[in-house]
Amino acid sequence: MDLRDAHLGIQVEDLDQACRVLNELFGLTFAEPISGWPIHVRLDDGDEVEHSEGRFTVSRQGPPYVEVTENVAGSKVWHSDGQPMAFHHLGFWVDDVEGESARLTAAGYPPHAGGLDEDGRYRYTYHEVEGLRVEMAGASARPAFERWAVTGVADGASAEFERGRA
């Protein structure tokens, strides 16, 4: 894996405020946010599925890009633990989400959550590795993600994320 194949996930209480701060302090600019994107995540017990709607954006600078996601009320995955901004995950684009997830599981780090595609299969998984949350994200979603970052326009990216699975 290579950091050119990575992104950094930040979880925030207020997306607009966080983007203003990151812009003012670090010069980062952000693509138009995607709002109301339905998120279906299987939690670590394997049976419980969390359904919510997310709001997030991505830096125009990268790779690696900075993904900024707003807290989702009641979510076990998308929360910043009471902080205005918190590190959420180090994400890697991978060709085989299930294979990489199995590799991490075999090393002792099973997924604690995973996003599901239309067929109920993993599009991405989150693993806790020695306290660091790592995301294995399907590379098939990368072109839409990077197009969104480069152009700043969300136009259809969330639909591509929902369908995409490597």
C-alpha positions as CSV (number, residue, x, y, z in Angstrom):
1,M,0.0,0.0,0.0
2,D,1.1,3.5,-0.7
3,L,0.0,6.9,0.7
4,R,-1.0,7.9,-2.9
5,D,-3.6,5.2,-2.4
6,A,-4.8,6.7,0.9
7,H,-7.1,9.4,2.3
8,L,-7.5,10.8,5.8
9,G,-10.9,10.8,7.4
10,I,-11.9,13.5,9.9
11,Q,-15.2,13.4,11.8
12,V,-16.8,16.8,12.8
13,E,-19.7,18.2,14.7
14,D,-20.3,21.0,12.1
15,L,-19.2,20.4,8.5
16,D,-19.3,24.0,7.4
17,Q,-17.5,25.3,10.5
18,A,-14.8,22.6,10.2
19,C,-14.2,23.4,6.5
20,R,-13.9,27.1,7.3
21,V,-11.3,26.4,10.0
22,L,-9.3,24.0,7.8
23,N,-9.4,26.6,5.0
24,E,-8.3,29.5,7.2
25,L,-5.6,27.6,9.1
26,F,-4.2,25.3,6.4
27,G,-5.5,26.6,3.1
28,L,-7.5,23.5,2.3
29,T,-10.5,24.0,0.0
30,F,-13.4,21.6,-0.3
31,A,-15.7,20.1,-2.9
32,E,-19.4,20.7,-2.6
33,P,-20.8,18.5,0.2
34,I,-22.9,15.5,-0.5
35,S,-26.0,15.6,1.8
36,G,-28.6,13.0,2.5
37,W,-26.6,10.1,1.1
38,P,-28.1,6.9,2.6
39,I,-25.6,4.9,4.5
40,H,-26.1,1.2,5.3
41,V,-23.4,-0.1,7.6
42,R,-23.1,-3.6,9.1
43,L,-21.7,-3.4,12.6
44,D,-19.2,-5.8,14.2
45,D,-21.7,-8.2,15.5
46,G,-22.6,-9.1,11.9
47,D,-26.3,-8.8,12.4
48,E,-27.0,-5.2,13.3
49,V,-27.2,-2.8,10.4
50,E,-27.2,1.0,10.9
51,H,-29.2,3.1,8.5
52,S,-28.5,6.8,8.4
53,E,-28.0,9.7,6.1
54,G,-24.5,11.3,5.8
55,R,-23.2,14.7,4.9
56,F,-19.5,14.9,3.9
57,T,-17.0,16.5,1.6
58,V,-13.4,16.0,0.4
59,S,-10.5,18.3,0.1
60,R,-9.6,19.6,-3.4
61,Q,-5.9,19.1,-2.5
62,G,-4.5,15.6,-2.6
63,P,-3.7,12.8,-2.8
64,P,-3.9,12.0,0.0
65,Y,-7.2,13.8,0.2
66,V,-8.9,14.8,3.5
67,E,-12.5,13.4,3.8
68,V,-14.6,15.4,6.3
69,T,-17.8,13.8,7.6
70,E,-20.4,15.4,9.8
71,N,-21.6,13.5,12.9
72,V,-24.8,11.5,12.5
73,A,-27.0,11.5,15.5
74,G,-27.1,8.1,17.2
75,S,-24.5,6.6,14.9
76,K,-22.1,4.1,16.3
77,V,-19.7,4.9,13.5
78,W,-19.9,8.5,12.5
79,H,-19.3,10.6,15.7
80,S,-16.5,12.7,16.9
81,D,-16.6,11.7,20.6
82,G,-17.7,15.2,21.7
83,Q,-14.9,17.0,19.9
84,P,-15.6,19.6,17.3
85,M,-13.1,17.8,15.0
86,A,-11.5,14.4,15.5
87,F,-9.4,12.0,13.4
88,H,-11.7,9.2,12.2
89,H,-9.7,6.9,9.9
90,L,-6.8,6.3,7.5
91,G,-8.4,4.9,4.3
92,F,-6.8,2.8,1.6
93,W,-8.1,2.1,-1.9
94,V,-8.0,-1.6,-2.5
95,D,-9.0,-3.9,-5.4
96,D,-10.6,-6.5,-3.1
97,V,-12.3,-5.2,0.0
98,E,-13.4,-8.6,1.2
99,G,-9.9,-10.1,0.7
100,E,-8.2,-7.2,2.5
101,S,-10.7,-7.4,5.3
102,A,-10.0,-11.1,5.6
103,R,-6.3,-10.5,5.7
104,L,-6.7,-8.0,8.5
105,T,-9.1,-10.3,10.3
106,A,-6.6,-13.1,10.1
107,A,-4.0,-10.8,11.6
108,G,-6.3,-10.3,14.6
109,Y,-8.2,-7.1,13.5
110,P,-11.7,-8.0,12.4
111,P,-14.0,-5.3,11.0
112,H,-16.0,-3.3,13.4
113,A,-18.2,-1.8,10.7
114,G,-18.6,-2.0,6.9
115,G,-20.6,-0.1,4.3
116,L,-22.9,-2.2,2.2
117,D,-23.6,-2.0,-1.5
118,E,-27.0,-2.6,-3.1
119,D,-26.4,-6.3,-2.9
120,G,-25.5,-6.3,0.8
121,R,-21.8,-6.8,0.2
122,Y,-19.0,-4.7,1.6
123,R,-18.0,-1.6,-0.3
124,Y,-15.6,-0.7,2.5
125,T,-14.7,-1.9,6.0
126,Y,-13.3,-0.3,9.1
127,H,-10.8,-2.2,11.2
128,E,-9.2,-1.1,14.6
129,V,-5.5,-1.8,14.3
130,E,-3.8,-1.2,17.6
131,G,-6.2,1.7,18.2
132,L,-6.0,3.2,14.7
133,R,-9.1,2.9,12.6
134,V,-8.2,1.8,9.1
135,E,-10.6,1.7,6.2
136,M,-10.3,-0.7,3.3
137,A,-12.3,1.1,0.5
138,G,-13.2,-0.4,-2.8
139,A,-11.0,1.0,-5.6
140,S,-14.0,1.0,-8.0
141,A,-15.3,4.1,-6.1
142,R,-11.9,5.9,-6.4
143,P,-12.6,7.5,-9.9
144,A,-15.8,9.1,-8.6
145,F,-14.2,10.2,-5.4
146,E,-11.2,11.8,-7.2
147,R,-13.4,13.4,-9.8
148,W,-15.4,15.0,-7.0
149,A,-12.2,16.2,-5.3
150,V,-10.7,17.6,-8.5
151,T,-13.8,19.3,-10.0
152,G,-15.4,20.2,-6.7
153,V,-18.7,19.1,-8.1
154,A,-20.5,16.1,-6.5
155,D,-22.7,15.4,-9.6
156,G,-23.6,11.8,-9.2
157,A,-20.6,10.7,-7.1
158,S,-22.8,9.4,-4.2
159,A,-24.7,7.1,-6.6
160,E,-21.4,5.8,-7.9
161,F,-20.2,5.2,-4.4
162,E,-23.4,3.3,-3.5
163,R,-23.1,1.0,-6.6
164,G,-19.3,0.6,-6.5
165,R,-17.7,-2.5,-5.1
166,A,-14.4,-3.8,-6.0
